[in-house]
Every structure is written in structure tokens, then in C-alpha cells.
Amino acid sequence: MTAPSPSLASFIAGLPKAELHVHQVGSASPRIVAQLAERHPGVVPADPEALAAYFQFDDFAHFISIYLSVVKLVETAEDVRLLTYEIGREMAGQQIRYAELTITPYLSVNERLPAEAFLEAIEDARTGVERDFGVRLRWIFDIPADFGVPAAEMTASIALDHHVPGLVGLGIGGSEQGFPRSMFVEQFDRARAYGLHSVPHAGETTGPATIWDAIQNLGAERIEHGITAVQDPDLMRYLAENEITLDVCPTSNVALKVVDDLAQHPLPALVAAGVPVSINTDDPPMFGTDLNTEYAVAADLLGLDEAGVARLARAAVDAAFVDEVYRTELRGEIDAYVAGRQGA
Ligand SMILES: O=c1[nH]cnc2c1ncn2[C@@H]1O[C@H](CO)[C@@H](O)[C@H]1O
């Protein structure tokens, strides 16, 4: 990619942003990993250079195995609290005002860390992050598809049988091949009846059929990734007409080799077809990126100036699962920033 001009880079750095597609454990920065690795030595390299090498992925399956090894660093309620609180600190540094963090309770909750203690830890972090960093966090609980229906049942029960402040949606992560979205229709039916939004991963590692599956069987309101929609003009038209946003993560797609290189990324074709998109990081330290970098990548791919980049930030706010009062407030922050820069 061509590096953004210094003035566009500084515009992006200061722009108030919302992030819609970012995973909790995948957000553990080298600093957080080092802290957790001190508590749980021998699982993941603590040294930043060794960690960067550890985060070089052969393919999607390799990525999932590394992801699951990092999950092992998050064992106690205090680990969960620390990780989540520190993610908020790093988001604040990127001028992220609002984030929907994807959390996989199935991977963390067990006999030693019961659901109640896990939920208490994320709630403690959530309130702390808002108080100390001014970042509003909301949760999407995702079903790790590879673990099948038992994982879906446990995820649904943690989400629906407890009062979970900040929980806005149910998702699906992990593999798509061999795990049709419709496998989880019962859990999504229950979650939607409860009032949760439907926001599964689809069309990252498989084709448009999985995206249709997510829409038709799970009532998907946004799609995580969804980039293979580019292969299906009818689907792109459907996404555009029904305002179903794709929460796209360009660098992730290259790091996991689902796209050959950034120049081949389908983002421009999706945007040209009128598909609504938001720009996100997925698992920022694992892919050596952050949200400002992803905005610069998108600006380069789409040929955007400051006004275009501000439109990307507004698109994320438009697609966020927030009430209209708060949406207006977030839009107002973006507008005020843009106006202030013009006046400068
Ligand atoms: O890009 C991604 N695609 C799918 N799953 C992902 C991605 N990034 C992180 N996870 C996470 O991988 C775990 C595996 O089941 C889940 O926790 C999911 O949230």
C-alpha cells in the first residue's frame, strides 16, 4: 500500500471512530501478552520479537490454533478483567469512542472460571473503560463454530440465562468450511427473540453461499467479513438494498491468506456496488495493525481524501447497534472534528 500523506494520517489519528469487528483475545497487544505470560509462563512467547514471529500465519487453520493458544493465557477472572480493561486503553489511544467487542465465552468459561465470575470480570472492565478512558464498550458473544452445537448451546445459555449488561449481539466465529451457519439456527432464534442482534461471520473463508445462509437462516443484520459477496452480483444488490453492512478487515484478510495481497482486496468492488461497509481490525496485534492503519489502507484502496475517510467513520456509526440518541452524539463528534480541521 502507499503510505498516507502525513496530513491524512494525522486526520485519521484524530478522527473519532467506532469499531464493530474486533475480537477480545485477538486484541491482546504485546504489552498485554507480556503481562499475561508472566502470570502463565510457557504458553506464548512474552518477548515482543518472538511474539511477532509467532503471529506469522501459514493459513486460516494455523491462525485458529495460535488464537486458541493465546486464549490459554486468559485463565482467571483477573486475567479477563485485565485484558478487557487494557483493550479499552489501547482503543482510546486510537480515538475509538465506541466498540463492539466480540467475546467467545465458550473458550473462557469452565469449572475454574464459572460464567458468573467471567461476566463480572468483563462488566468490571466495561465500566472501568468507560469511566477511565471514555470508551463505550458493548459485547457480541460469538459461537466458535469449530466446537459445534454444544458450544452454541453454552454460548446461548451464558448470554440468555444471565443478565449481561452491554450485550448487543450473537455471532459465530472460527471455521466456515463444514460448519454451515444454519447449524446454529435454534440458538439464533432464541437470541433474536430475546432482542439480540444477529451478526455472524460469513464469507471470509468460504463463498457467497455462506453469506446467503447467514441472512436467510439467521437473519444476519451485519456480516463479519463477507468479502466473498463480491463473487455474487445478486447478493451485493441484496446487501445494498437491505442495508446489510459488511464489517471488513482488510489486513486480516491478507494475513490469513484469504486475499493474495491488498491490491487484490475486494473492498473497492464492494463499495462500487453500493454495499455498505465498515472498516475494522479483527485481531489487531496478531495482524500487526490497528484501526488507524486500517483506515489508511481503506483510504488507499478507495482513493479517499479526508471527507471520504470521515464518511467511512460515519458508516460504522450508522451500522452500530446503538440507540438513536447516542448515534446522533457519535455523528456529532465526527462532524465537530471535521469542522474543526477545516477551520484550522
Ligand atoms: O477472522 C476471524 N475469523 C473467525 N474467527 C476468528 C477470527 N478472528 C478471531 N476469531 C476467533 O477465533 C476463535 C475460534 O473459534 C473464536 O474465538 C473467534 O472469535
The ligand as an SDF file (V2000), in Angstrom:
LIG
                    3D

 19 21  0  0  0  0  0  0  0  0999 V2000
  -11.0990  -13.6200   11.4300 O   0  0  0  0  0  0  0  0  0  0  0  0
  -11.6190  -14.4430   12.2130 C   0  0  0  0  0  0  0  0  0  0  0  0
  -12.4770  -15.3810   11.7370 N   0  0  0  0  0  0  0  0  0  0  0  0
  -13.0590  -16.3030   12.5250 C   0  0  0  0  0  0  0  0  0  0  0  0
  -12.8320  -16.3790   13.8470 N   0  0  0  0  0  0  0  0  0  0  0  0
  -11.9870  -15.5010   14.3960 C   0  0  0  0  0  0  0  0  0  0  0  0
  -11.3570  -14.5060   13.6230 C   0  0  0  0  0  0  0  0  0  0  0  0
  -10.5750  -13.7740   14.4400 N   0  0  0  0  0  0  0  0  0  0  0  0
  -10.7140  -14.2950   15.6720 C   0  0  0  0  0  0  0  0  0  0  0  0
  -11.5680  -15.3220   15.6650 N   0  0  0  0  0  0  0  0  0  0  0  0
  -11.8940  -16.0970   16.8610 C   0  0  0  0  0  0  0  0  0  0  0  0
  -11.3590  -17.3780   16.7050 O   0  0  0  0  0  0  0  0  0  0  0  0
  -11.9280  -18.2490   17.6720 C   0  0  0  0  0  0  0  0  0  0  0  0
  -12.0310  -19.5630   17.0190 C   0  0  0  0  0  0  0  0  0  0  0  0
  -13.1420  -20.2930   17.2290 O   0  0  0  0  0  0  0  0  0  0  0  0
  -13.1900  -17.5700   18.1340 C   0  0  0  0  0  0  0  0  0  0  0  0
  -12.9930  -17.1330   19.4460 O   0  0  0  0  0  0  0  0  0  0  0  0
  -13.3330  -16.3820   17.1930 C   0  0  0  0  0  0  0  0  0  0  0  0
  -13.9440  -15.2910   17.8520 O   0  0  0  0  0  0  0  0  0  0  0  0
  1  2  2  0
  2  3  1  0
  2  7  1  0
  3  4  1  0
  4  5  2  0
  5  6  1  0
  6  7  2  0
  6 10  1  0
  7  8  1  0
  8  9  2  0
  9 10  1  0
 10 11  1  0
 11 12  1  0
 11 18  1  0
 12 13  1  0
 13 14  1  0
 13 16  1  0
 14 15  1  0
 16 17  1  0
 16 18  1  0
 18 19  1  0
M  END
$$$$
